[in-house]
Amino acid sequence: MPDNPLVNFLRSYGPSAASDSLCDEHVQVAVKQHGVRPVEIPAPRMRDIREALLGDSPTNVILTGTAGDGKTYHIRKFYFDELGGDGSRWPGNDGILQVGLPGGRTLRIVRDLSEVSDDLKAGEIEHVTRCLTGEDPSTLYLVAANDGQLLKFWRDAMEGQQRQGETAAFELVHSALADMLHNDLTRDREGALALRLMNLSRSTDGNTFDTVVDAILGHEGWGACKDCPAATEGAPRCPILLNRELLIEPRDGKFRGNFKLRLRDALKVAAANDQHVPIRQLLTLTVNIVLGDRAAGNGQPLLTCAKARSRAREGAYRLTNPYENALGMNLRPSYRERYAVFSILEAFGIGHETNNAMDSLLIEKRPEDLRDGVFLRDLEHGEMLFARSRDLYLKGASSLDPDEFSDMVSAQRRRLFFSLPDAPDAAPLSPWRLTVFHHAGRYLRFCEVLAERRADDENAMRQVVKGLNRTLTGMMADDTEQLWLAHSIGKGEGGAGRLTTVPPVQRKGMGHFKVTVKLAENTRRPSIRIEPTIGGAEGAPHLDLTPLLFEYLIRVAEGSLPSSFSRQCHKEIRHFAMNAADFVARAYGDMAVSQVGILSVGNDGRISSRQIEVGP
């Protein structure tokens, strides 16, 4: 039977030498070669680009980010879909294309700044600078460039003009762009530039991942599989169709598929830790899950239809395991390292982290209420692979290879992470207990509450304040309602201290200051702030709560030693407390620094302060 051309087309997106340089133009070639409809993914920033260039107040647009974020894809979509572009003119001479806009303005499109020759750059820099500074409002620019290329463009221009002493405009643009990139701003602070800067690295989120997965798995080309012998009822199941079905999130009785959901959440956590996955690698990840194949010395890590039929006949589902493919384990280690998405997911420690409850579920099939969902669903990657080794282990058979059994248990832990239902973070059978981020689910719920402006998560904030107090004082305090900005004298206490020069800050704002938390506008992460109860909060210190820092604080609140878990987090919290204490002291005036409080913990776990006078 002939292969499904969609499978051959999708292979061009997967992790292979042919796809390493995959870009928008190469995809168009692959579409024609295989005769399938392209994978259509909505451009997440298209509405913003349309508003900036075609709205009531048109302005210049620069798209930036990292390789694979879809900059060229956005520009091509805008040119053809919004401007009705002429295909014979695309992509322009040396990557620069000029078109007319409604209202009489001219639009100059720079598809990729890195592809423009040095001679053309030298002639273009003065014009784009005049447009950005408002000297030439008749022309607008739409430019795509990686962060480093963008700054180098104006830095080179500054160096070239130093001899002539006319670098002021170039310096203005370079300085404003550097500040915008560093602080994730879309407009410059001073309003000196007519510009919207859109960082596409910040545009990939859970919705983007869902869009990519749905576009691939819902492609009309899958209909060609219905006549394949491997797709008929009773035949060994085609591993490609099986992996696709598992990722689509099928429902089997009361057990819901969680594969896509768990991947989406893991990518959200990674993004909140500033590990963003570009769209190109989301495509690679999805294709590898469905088509990944793991064989000894595998130089071809993706299935063809013929190879999939062979794997089905042999029952070799261990080689096409989608949970392993999600971590790139079908690839040679040296090759897997080329792909940031696999390195990011590998850093979660999935398969290596566990607890007694998880291993009891795998080995002893307890508790019973989870047994059916874990073992009867997805037999090909569960019981068919693991039952024999588990039985040998339980019987204490000498023929069992310990290393092989350990690898099989790790593989089953990975399957559990992607398939277990959600559970409270404190529950031993929470899927996040199989990662280094035990409280990632709680973090995501915390962000969700703040995004929907439902005040904040009371229980989470109490634990955060408790973790802060334990970190700052070095004492096993249980105080959750007020934050003590403690410090030490010298380095004798390892960064923790039992002295304070300002009153405690109330979590609910019963005093002059309060602890607040809200999502930061630029990072969309929770930001803890020390603010006056009455009056403005300008200059208030804040602590950016990443998943790593949240994990640190919750674990410390649960009893981990502050300095042993993460020295970087420890230092970050100390720095925040120092700035916060200075901010509060300035507001209180000289009275605040005339007293020093010595902190101690009572039998109830609450912190108290004994004041001593400090003479002039």
C-alpha positions in Angstrom: 0.0 0.0 0.0 1.4 3.5 -0.8 2.5 5.7 2.0 0.3 8.6 3.2 1.9 11.7 1.6 1.0 13.7 4.8 3.4 11.5 6.8 6.2 12.2 4.4 5.4 15.9 4.5 5.4 16.0 8.3 8.8 14.4 8.4 10.2 17.6 7.0 9.2 19.3 10.3 10.8 16.6 12.5 14.3 16.4 14.0 16.4 15.6 11.1 19.3 17.0 9.1 16.9 18.1 6.4 14.8 20.2 8.8 17.6 21.8 10.8 17.5 24.9 8.6 13.7 24.7 8.0 12.2 28.1 7.3 9.0 29.5 5.8 10.2 29.3 2.2 11.4 25.7 2.6 7.9 24.7 3.9 6.3 26.1 0.7 8.7 23.9 -1.4 7.8 20.8 0.7 4.0 21.5 0.2 4.5 21.4 -3.6 6.7 18.3 -3.4 4.3 16.2 -1.4 1.0 17.6 -2.8 -0.6 18.3 0.6 -2.3 21.3 2.1 0.2 23.2 4.3 -0.1 23.1 8.1 -1.9 26.4 8.8 -1.1 28.0 12.1 -2.7 31.3 13.0 -0.1 34.0 13.4 -0.6 35.1 17.1 0.6 38.7 16.6 -1.2 39.3 13.3 -3.9 41.4 14.9 -1.3 43.6 16.6 0.6 44.1 13.3 -2.6 44.9 11.4 -3.6 47.5 14.1 -0.1 49.1 14.1 0.2 49.4 10.3 -3.4 49.8 9.2 -5.1 51.3 12.2 -6.0 54.9 13.0 -2.5 55.8 14.1 -0.1 53.9 11.8 3.4 53.3 13.1 6.5 51.3 12.3 6.7 47.6 13.4 9.8 45.6 14.3 9.4 41.8 14.9 12.1 40.3 17.0 12.9 37.2 19.0 14.9 34.0 18.4 15.2 31.8 15.3 12.0 29.8 14.6 9.6 32.3 16.3 7.7 32.8 13.0 8.9 36.3 12.1 9.0 35.6 8.4 5.8 33.7 8.6 4.0 36.7 10.1 5.4 39.0 7.5 4.4 36.8 4.6 0.9 36.3 6.1 0.5 40.1 6.4 1.7 40.8 2.9 -0.6 38.2 1.2 -3.6 38.2 3.6 -3.8 41.8 4.6 -2.3 43.6 1.6 -3.3 41.1 -1.2 0.3 40.9 -2.2 1.6 39.8 -5.6 3.3 36.4 -5.3 5.7 37.3 -8.2 7.2 40.1 -6.2 7.7 38.2 -3.0 10.2 38.3 -1.2 11.5 41.4 -3.0 15.0 42.3 -4.1 17.5 41.1 -1.6 14.8 40.6 1.0 13.4 44.2 0.8 10.0 44.9 -0.7 8.1 48.2 -1.1 4.3 48.4 -1.3 1.7 51.1 -1.0 -0.6 51.3 2.0 -4.1 52.7 2.2 -4.0 56.4 2.9 -1.0 57.0 0.7 1.9 55.9 2.9 4.6 53.6 1.6 5.5 50.4 3.5 9.0 49.0 3.2 9.2 45.3 4.2 12.5 43.8 5.4 11.7 40.1 5.6 14.9 39.2 7.5 17.6 41.8 8.4 20.3 39.1 8.3 19.6 38.4 4.6 20.1 42.0 3.6 23.6 42.7 2.1 25.9 45.1 3.8 25.8 47.5 0.9 22.0 47.7 1.1 22.1 48.0 4.9 24.3 51.0 4.7 21.8 52.8 2.4 18.8 51.7 4.4 19.9 52.7 7.9 19.5 56.4 7.6 16.0 56.1 6.1 14.7 53.7 8.7 16.2 55.9 11.4 14.4 59.0 10.0 11.1 57.0 9.9 11.5 55.8 13.5 12.3 59.3 14.8 9.4 60.8 13.0 11.3 62.8 10.4 9.8 60.9 7.5 6.1 60.0 8.4 5.4 59.2 4.7 7.1 55.8 5.0 6.6 52.9 7.5 8.8 49.9 8.0 7.9 46.3 8.8 11.2 44.6 9.8 12.1 41.1 11.1 15.4 40.7 13.0 16.8 38.6 15.8 17.6 40.6 19.0 21.4 40.7 18.4 21.0 41.6 14.7 18.7 44.5 15.5 21.1 46.1 17.9 24.1 45.4 15.7 22.4 47.2 12.8 22.4 50.5 14.7 25.7 49.9 16.5 27.5 49.4 13.2 25.8 52.6 11.9 27.0 54.5 15.0 30.6 53.3 14.4 30.4 54.2 10.8 29.3 57.8 11.5 31.7 58.6 14.3 34.2 60.1 11.9 31.5 62.5 10.7 30.2 63.3 14.2 26.5 62.7 13.3 25.6 59.7 15.5 22.9 61.3 17.7 19.9 59.8 15.9 21.5 56.4 15.7 22.4 56.5 19.4 18.8 57.5 20.3 17.4 54.5 18.4 20.0 52.1 19.7 19.6 53.1 23.3 15.7 53.0 23.1 15.8 49.5 21.4 18.2 48.1 24.0 16.0 49.3 26.8 12.9 47.9 25.2 14.5 44.5 24.6 15.9 44.3 28.1 12.6 45.3 29.8 10.2 43.5 27.4 8.6 46.8 26.3 6.6 47.3 23.2 7.1 51.1 23.1 10.0 53.2 24.3 9.7 54.9 27.6 10.2 58.5 26.4 7.9 58.2 23.4 10.7 59.3 21.1 10.2 56.5 18.5 7.3 55.9 16.2 7.5 52.1 16.8 5.8 49.0 18.0 8.4 46.4 19.0 6.9 42.8 19.1 9.0 40.1 20.7 7.6 36.9 19.2 9.5 34.9 21.8 6.9 36.2 24.3 4.1 35.2 22.0 4.3 31.4 22.3 2.1 30.2 25.1 -0.2 27.3 25.9 -2.7 28.5 23.2 0.0 28.5 20.6 1.0 24.9 21.5 -2.6 23.8 21.2 -2.9 25.5 17.9 0.2 23.7 16.6 -0.9 20.3 17.8 -4.5 20.8 16.5 -3.2 21.9 13.1 -1.0 18.8 12.7 -3.3 16.2 14.2 -6.4 17.6 12.6 -5.0 17.9 9.1 -7.3 16.6 6.4 -4.6 14.3 5.1 -5.1 11.8 7.9 -8.2 10.7 6.1 -5.9 8.8 3.7 -5.1 6.4 6.6 -8.6 4.9 6.8 -7.8 2.3 4.0 -4.5 1.2 5.5 -4.5 -2.4 6.8 -2.8 -1.2 10.0 -5.9 1.0 10.7 -8.5 -1.8 10.5 -10.1 -3.2 13.6 -8.4 -6.2 15.0 -5.1 -5.6 13.3 -1.9 -4.6 15.2 -2.3 -0.9 15.8 -0.3 1.5 13.6 2.1 3.3 16.0 1.6 6.5 14.1 -2.1 6.5 14.5 -1.8 5.3 18.1 0.5 8.1 19.0 -1.8 10.6 17.3 -4.8 9.3 19.2 -3.0 9.6 22.5 -2.0 13.2 21.8 -5.5 14.1 20.7 -6.6 13.4 24.3 -9.1 10.6 23.9 -11.5 9.7 26.7 -11.9 6.2 28.0 -14.6 5.9 30.7 -13.8 8.3 33.5 -10.1 8.6 32.6 -9.3 11.5 30.4 -6.3 11.8 28.2 -3.8 14.2 29.7 -0.9 14.0 27.3 -1.4 17.3 25.5 -2.6 19.1 28.7 0.5 18.1 30.6 2.8 19.1 27.8 1.1 22.4 27.5 1.5 23.0 31.2 5.2 22.0 31.2 5.8 24.5 28.4 4.0 27.2 30.3 6.2 26.5 33.3 9.4 26.6 31.2 8.3 29.9 29.6 7.7 31.4 33.0 11.3 30.4 33.8 12.4 32.4 30.6 12.8 29.2 28.6 10.7 30.0 25.6 10.1 27.4 22.8 9.7 28.9 19.4 6.9 27.8 17.0 9.3 25.9 14.8 10.4 23.7 17.7 6.8 23.2 18.8 6.2 21.7 15.3 9.3 19.5 15.7 8.1 18.4 19.1 4.6 17.4 17.9 5.9 15.6 14.8 8.5 13.7 16.9 5.9 12.5 19.4 3.8 11.1 16.6 6.5 9.8 14.2 9.5 9.2 16.5 11.2 5.9 16.2 14.0 4.6 18.4 16.3 2.0 17.0 19.9 1.1 17.7 22.2 3.5 15.9 19.2 5.3 14.5 20.1 7.6 11.7 16.5 7.9 10.7 14.6 8.8 13.9 11.2 9.3 12.2 8.7 6.6 11.0 7.5 6.2 7.5 4.3 4.4 6.8 6.2 1.3 5.7 8.3 1.3 8.9 5.2 1.9 11.0 3.5 -1.2 9.5 6.7 -3.2 10.3 6.7 -2.0 13.9 3.0 -2.9 14.3 3.6 -6.5 13.0 6.5 -7.0 15.4 4.6 -5.3 18.3 7.7 -3.1 18.8 5.9 -0.2 20.5 8.8 0.3 22.8 10.6 1.8 19.8 7.8 4.3 19.0 6.8 5.2 22.6 5.3 8.7 22.4 6.2 9.6 26.0 9.8 8.9 25.3 9.6 10.8 22.0 8.3 13.9 23.8 11.7 14.1 25.5 13.6 13.3 22.3 14.8 10.0 23.6 14.5 8.5 20.1 17.4 10.7 19.1 21.1 10.2 19.8 22.1 12.4 22.8 24.5 14.5 20.8 21.7 15.2 18.3 19.0 15.7 20.9 21.1 18.5 22.4 20.6 20.6 19.3 16.9 21.1 20.1 16.1 23.5 22.9 12.6 22.0 23.4 14.0 18.6 24.3 16.6 20.1 26.6 14.0 22.2 28.3 11.7 19.2 28.9 14.6 17.0 30.0 15.5 19.6 32.7 12.2 18.7 34.5 13.7 15.4 35.5 10.8 13.4 34.3 11.5 9.7 34.9 14.2 10.3 37.4 12.1 12.0 40.1 9.6 9.8 42.1 8.3 8.9 45.5 7.0 5.8 47.3 3.4 6.3 46.2 4.3 6.5 42.5 6.5 3.4 42.6 3.8 1.6 44.6 1.3 2.4 41.9 3.6 1.0 39.2 4.9 -2.0 41.0 1.9 -3.0 43.3 -0.9 -1.5 41.3 -2.2 0.5 44.3 -4.4 2.4 44.9 -7.2 0.5 43.1 -9.1 3.6 42.0 -6.2 4.6 39.7 -5.3 1.1 38.7 -7.6 0.7 35.7 -6.8 4.1 34.2 -3.1 3.5 34.5 -2.9 -0.1 33.4 -5.9 -0.9 31.2 -5.7 2.2 29.1 -2.8 2.4 26.6 -1.8 -1.2 26.9 0.9 -0.9 24.2 3.1 1.4 26.3 2.0 0.0 29.7 1.3 -3.6 30.5 2.6 -5.0 27.2 6.0 -3.5 27.9 6.2 -3.7 31.7 4.1 -6.6 33.0 6.7 -9.4 32.5 9.6 -7.4 34.2 7.3 -6.3 37.1 6.3 -10.0 37.7 9.9 -11.1 37.7 10.8 -8.3 40.1 7.9 -9.3 42.5 9.0 -12.9 42.4 12.6 -12.0 43.1 13.7 -13.8 39.9 17.5 -14.0 39.4 17.0 -13.7 35.6 15.9 -10.0 36.0 18.5 -7.5 34.8 18.5 -4.7 37.4 19.7 -2.0 35.0 17.1 -3.0 32.4 14.4 -3.0 35.1 15.4 0.4 36.3 15.2 1.8 32.7 11.7 0.3 32.3 10.5 1.8 35.6 11.9 5.2 34.5 10.0 4.9 31.2 6.8 4.0 33.1 7.2 7.1 35.3 7.4 9.2 32.2 4.2 7.6 31.0 2.6 8.4 34.4 3.6 12.0 34.2 1.9 12.5 30.9 -1.2 10.4 31.7 -2.1 10.7 35.4 -5.1 13.0 36.2 -4.4 16.2 38.0 -4.2 16.1 41.8 -3.5 18.6 44.6 0.2 19.4 44.7 0.5 18.0 48.2 -0.9 14.7 47.1 1.8 12.0 46.6 0.2 11.0 43.3 0.2 14.5 41.8 1.9 14.1 38.4 4.2 17.0 39.2 5.8 14.9 41.9 7.5 13.1 39.0 9.4 16.3 38.2 11.8 18.7 40.0 8.9 21.2 40.1 6.6 19.5 42.7 4.5 22.7 42.9 4.2 23.6 39.2 0.5 22.9 39.1 -0.1 25.2 42.1 2.0 27.9 40.4 -0.1 27.7 37.3 -3.3 27.9 39.3 -1.8 30.9 41.2 -1.1 32.7 37.9 -4.6 31.8 36.6 -6.3 33.3 39.7 -4.3 36.5 39.3 -4.9 36.7 35.5 -8.7 36.5 36.2 -8.3 39.1 39.0 -9.9 36.9 41.6 -7.9 38.6 44.3 -5.1 36.1 45.1 -4.7 32.5 46.2 -4.9 32.9 50.0 -3.3 29.5 50.8 -0.5 30.0 48.3 0.3 33.5 49.5 0.5 32.3 53.1 3.0 29.7 52.1 5.0 32.2 50.1 5.1 34.6 53.1 6.1 31.7 55.4 8.9 30.7 53.0 10.1 34.3 52.9 10.2 34.6 56.6 12.1 31.3 57.0 14.6 32.3 54.3 15.2 35.8 55.8 15.4 34.8 59.5 16.9 31.3 59.2 14.4 30.2 61.8 11.6 27.6 61.5 8.9 30.2 61.8 5.3 29.6 61.0 4.3 33.2 60.6 2.1 33.6 57.5 0.4 37.0 58.1 3.3 39.4 58.3 6.6 39.6 56.5 9.7 40.3 58.6 12.4 42.1 56.7 15.3 40.6 58.7 19.0 40.9 58.0 22.3 40.0 59.6 25.4 41.9 60.7 28.3 40.6 58.7 28.4 37.1 57.2 28.4 35.1 60.4 24.8 33.9 59.9 25.2 32.8 56.2 22.9 35.5 54.9 20.0 34.9 57.3 19.6 37.2 60.2 17.6 37.9 63.3 17.8 41.7 63.3 15.3 44.2 61.8 15.2 48.0 61.7 11.6 48.3 60.4 8.3 47.0 61.6 6.9 43.8 59.9 4.8 44.3 56.7 1.3 43.0 57.0 0.1 40.5 54.4 -3.4 42.1 54.5 -2.4 45.7 54.9 -3.4 46.3 58.6 -0.4 48.6 59.1 1.3 51.3 57.1 2.6 48.9 54.5 1.2 45.7 52.9 2.4 42.7 50.8 0.6 42.6 47.5 0.9 40.3 44.5 -0.3 40.7 40.9 0.8 39.6 37.4 3.5 41.8 36.0 2.4 43.4 32.7 5.5 42.5 30.8 6.4 39.1 32.1 2.9 37.9 33.1 4.5 36.4 36.2 3.3 37.0 39.8 5.1 40.0 41.2 5.3 40.4 45.0 5.5 44.0 46.1 5.8 46.0 49.3 3.4 49.0 49.0 2.0 51.7 51.3 -1.4 50.9 52.5 -2.5 54.5 51.6 -0.9 56.4 48.8 1.0 55.7 45.7 3.3 52.7 45.1 5.9 54.4 42.9 9.3 52.9 43.4 7.9 50.0 45.5 10.4 47.1 45.5 9.1 43.9 43.9 10.1 40.2 43.7 9.5 38.5 40.3 8.0 35.1 41.2 9.3 32.6 38.7 8.3 28.9 39.0 11.8 28.2 40.3 11.5 30.8 43.0 7.9 29.7 43.8 9.2 26.1 44.2 12.0 27.3 46.5 9.6 29.3 48.8 7.0 26.5 49.0 9.7 23.9 49.7 11.3 26.1 52.4 7.8 26.6 53.9 7.5 22.8 54.0 10.8 22.4 55.9 13.7 22.5 53.4 16.8 24.4 54.5 16.9 27.8 52.6 20.5 27.9 51.6 20.8 24.2 50.6 18.0 24.2 48.0 19.1 27.1 45.8 21.8 29.7 46.6 20.6 31.9 43.7 17.1 32.0 45.0 18.4 32.7 48.5 20.4 35.7 47.2 17.5 37.0 45.1 15.2 37.1 48.2 17.9 38.7 50.3 18.3 41.4 47.7 14.6 42.0 47.6 14.4 42.3 51.4 17.2 44.8 51.6 15.6 47.1 49.0 12.2 46.6 50.8 13.7 47.5 54.2 15.3 50.7 52.7 12.0 51.6 51.1 10.0 51.2 54.3 12.7 53.0 56.4 12.6 56.0 54.1 8.9 56.2 54.5 9.1 56.0 58.3 11.9 58.5 58.6 14.6 58.7 61.3 12.5 56.9 63.9 12.7 53.7 61.9 16.5 53.4 62.2 16.8 54.5 65.8 15.5 51.1 67.0 16.8 47.6 66.2 14.6 44.6 66.8 16.0 41.2 67.8 13.8 38.5 66.4 12.8 35.2 68.0 10.2 32.5 67.5 7.6 31.6 70.1 6.1 28.2 70.9 3.2 29.0 68.4 5.7 29.5 65.6 5.1 33.2 65.3 8.0 35.7 65.1 8.3 38.5 67.8 10.7 41.4 68.1 12.4 42.7 71.2 13.4 46.3 70.7 16.7 47.7 71.7 17.6 51.4 71.5 20.5 52.5 69.4 22.1 55.7 70.5 23.3 58.5 68.3 
